[in-house]
Amino acid sequence: MKNYFKYIKIAIYNILKGGNILLKIKIGYLMVDNKIKSNAELSRRTNINKNTLKKLIDNNRAETLTLENLLKLCDFFNCKLSDLIEYFPDEQPLNE
């Protein structure tokens, strides 16, 4: 598990530095599945800043990810990291 977190940290670093690694953030899908009606509700229940969640959900912006917030979301949704984010190498197109 430790190596997996290292991989995520490297991927996020590469995105911030303009790398070609693409991550799709799937929080919106998990919110629907778990009947979470708003970003504000998710913020209250996870103790993650509303603005951070808004960037993640509305803009699919991976540069706002932190390991702490990823773990909070995984704990809240009782899911694996792979249920929360999806990795796409540069040779694989990102399909919405």
Secondary structure in CASP SS format (residue, H / E / C, confidence):
PFRMAT SS
TARGET T0000
AUTHOR 0000-0000-0000
METHOD secondary structure of the structure
MODEL  1
M C 1.00
K H 1.00
N H 1.00
Y H 1.00
F H 1.00
K H 1.00
Y H 1.00
I H 1.00
K H 1.00
I H 1.00
A H 1.00
I H 1.00
Y H 1.00
N H 1.00
I H 1.00
L H 1.00
K C 1.00
G C 1.00
G C 1.00
N C 1.00
I C 1.00
L E 1.00
L E 1.00
K E 1.00
I E 1.00
K C 1.00
I H 1.00
G H 1.00
Y H 1.00
L H 1.00
M H 1.00
V H 1.00
D H 1.00
N C 1.00
K C 1.00
I C 1.00
K C 1.00
S C 1.00
N H 1.00
A H 1.00
E H 1.00
L H 1.00
S H 1.00
R H 1.00
R H 1.00
T H 1.00
N C 1.00
I C 1.00
N C 1.00
K H 1.00
N H 1.00
T H 1.00
L H 1.00
K H 1.00
K H 1.00
L H 1.00
I H 1.00
D H 1.00
N H 1.00
N C 1.00
R C 1.00
A H 1.00
E H 1.00
T H 1.00
L C 1.00
T C 1.00
L H 1.00
E H 1.00
N H 1.00
L H 1.00
L H 1.00
K H 1.00
L H 1.00
C H 1.00
D H 1.00
F H 1.00
F H 1.00
N C 1.00
C C 1.00
K C 1.00
L H 1.00
S H 1.00
D H 1.00
L H 1.00
I E 1.00
E E 1.00
Y E 1.00
F E 1.00
P C 1.00
D C 1.00
E C 1.00
Q C 1.00
P C 1.00
L C 1.00
N C 1.00
E C 1.00
END
